[in-house]
Amino acid sequence: MNPKRGEVWSAILDPVEGEEMGGHTPGEPRPVIVLSMPKRGRPTNRVCVPLTSYQDAHALLRWCVLISPDASNGLKRLSTAETSQIRALTLTRFERKWGSIGEAEMGAIFVALGAALGFDVAQPANAPE
């Protein structure tokens, strides 16, 4: 198993603590998008961003990225990449590859990740926190 940047996989995120995002029910896999390159850092870990079902409120949050379902990503519903929930996952947590997202979506995720981490310098004064 070799998850690569831009791929969508189902992964087991549990156990979790506090407000960490896990499965819809404990132990249930959740879709994630792989952000890291396989040869960087620890080769058995991948940095990922989990996906959740889209809600209208997500459009106001700069760290959320809308991902539309299509044949290439394997998603079945409108989803949100929740970059404030970034996780490093060991390879044993990955279950099945669903597909992959495009460069434009990956770029939007990296911009949103900057917002989640407080790295963006162009934040408007009235932007939601």
C-alpha positions as CSV (number, residue, x, y, z in Angstrom):
1,M,0.0,0.0,0.0
2,N,1.5,3.3,-1.1
3,P,-0.9,6.3,-0.7
4,K,0.3,9.3,-2.8
5,R,-0.3,13.0,-2.7
6,G,-3.7,13.9,-4.1
7,E,-5.3,10.5,-3.7
8,V,-8.6,9.9,-1.8
9,W,-8.5,6.9,0.5
10,S,-10.8,5.5,3.2
11,A,-8.9,5.4,6.5
12,I,-9.6,4.5,10.1
13,L,-9.1,7.6,12.2
14,D,-10.2,6.2,15.5
15,P,-9.3,6.2,18.3
16,V,-9.7,10.0,18.7
17,E,-9.8,12.4,21.6
18,G,-11.7,15.6,22.2
19,E,-12.8,17.3,19.0
20,E,-10.6,15.2,16.7
21,M,-12.5,13.9,13.6
22,G,-13.0,10.1,13.6
23,G,-15.4,7.8,11.8
24,H,-19.1,8.6,11.7
25,T,-19.3,5.8,14.2
26,P,-16.2,4.6,16.2
27,G,-14.0,2.3,14.0
28,E,-15.8,3.3,10.8
29,P,-13.5,4.5,8.0
30,R,-13.6,8.1,6.8
31,P,-12.4,9.4,3.4
32,V,-9.1,11.4,3.5
33,I,-7.0,13.2,1.0
34,V,-3.3,12.5,1.2
35,L,-1.2,15.7,1.3
36,S,2.4,14.4,1.8
37,M,4.8,12.9,-0.6
38,P,5.6,9.3,0.2
39,K,9.4,9.7,0.4
40,R,9.4,12.6,2.9
41,G,9.6,12.2,6.7
42,R,8.8,8.8,8.1
43,P,8.1,6.5,5.1
44,T,5.3,4.6,6.9
45,N,3.3,7.8,7.7
46,R,1.2,10.1,5.4
47,V,-0.1,13.5,6.3
48,C,-3.8,13.7,5.4
49,V,-6.9,15.9,5.6
50,P,-10.2,14.2,6.4
51,L,-13.3,14.8,4.4
52,T,-16.8,15.4,5.9
53,S,-20.2,15.9,4.4
54,Y,-20.6,19.4,3.0
55,Q,-22.8,21.9,5.0
56,D,-23.6,25.4,3.9
57,A,-21.7,26.8,6.9
58,H,-18.5,25.4,5.5
59,A,-18.6,28.0,2.7
60,L,-17.8,30.7,5.3
61,L,-14.8,28.9,6.7
62,R,-11.5,29.6,5.0
63,W,-9.9,26.3,6.1
64,C,-12.7,24.3,4.5
65,V,-12.5,23.3,0.8
66,L,-15.5,22.0,-1.2
67,I,-14.8,18.7,-3.1
68,S,-17.4,17.8,-5.6
69,P,-18.0,14.1,-6.3
70,D,-16.9,12.8,-9.7
71,A,-15.6,9.7,-11.4
72,S,-12.0,10.4,-10.7
73,N,-12.2,11.0,-7.0
74,G,-14.7,8.2,-6.1
75,L,-16.8,10.4,-3.8
76,K,-20.5,9.8,-3.7
77,R,-21.6,13.1,-2.2
78,L,-20.5,16.8,-1.9
79,S,-17.7,16.9,0.7
80,T,-15.6,19.3,2.6
81,A,-11.8,18.9,3.1
82,E,-11.5,20.0,6.8
83,T,-7.9,21.2,6.9
84,S,-8.1,22.2,10.6
85,Q,-8.2,18.4,11.2
86,I,-4.9,17.5,9.5
87,R,-3.5,14.2,10.7
88,A,-0.4,12.0,10.2
89,L,-1.6,8.4,9.6
90,T,0.4,5.3,9.6
91,L,-0.1,3.1,6.5
92,T,-2.0,0.4,8.5
93,R,-4.9,2.9,8.9
94,F,-5.5,3.1,5.1
95,E,-8.1,0.7,3.8
96,R,-9.0,1.4,0.1
97,K,-8.1,3.9,-2.6
98,W,-11.1,5.7,-4.0
99,G,-9.5,7.9,-6.6
100,S,-7.7,11.2,-6.7
101,I,-8.4,14.9,-6.9
102,G,-7.0,17.5,-9.4
103,E,-4.3,20.1,-9.1
104,A,-6.7,23.0,-8.6
105,E,-8.4,21.2,-5.6
106,M,-5.0,20.4,-4.1
107,G,-3.9,24.0,-4.5
108,A,-7.1,25.1,-2.8
109,I,-6.4,22.7,0.1
110,F,-2.9,24.0,0.6
111,V,-4.2,27.6,0.7
112,A,-6.9,26.5,3.2
113,L,-4.2,24.7,5.2
114,G,-2.3,27.9,5.5
115,A,-5.4,29.6,6.8
116,A,-6.0,26.8,9.3
117,L,-2.4,27.2,10.6
118,G,-2.5,31.0,10.6
119,F,0.2,31.3,7.8
120,D,-1.9,33.4,5.4
121,V,-0.9,37.1,5.3
122,A,-3.8,38.3,3.1
123,Q,-6.5,37.6,5.6
124,P,-9.2,40.3,5.5
125,A,-9.8,42.0,8.9
126,N,-13.5,40.8,8.9
127,A,-12.8,37.1,8.0
128,P,-14.4,34.5,10.3
129,E,-11.9,32.9,12.7
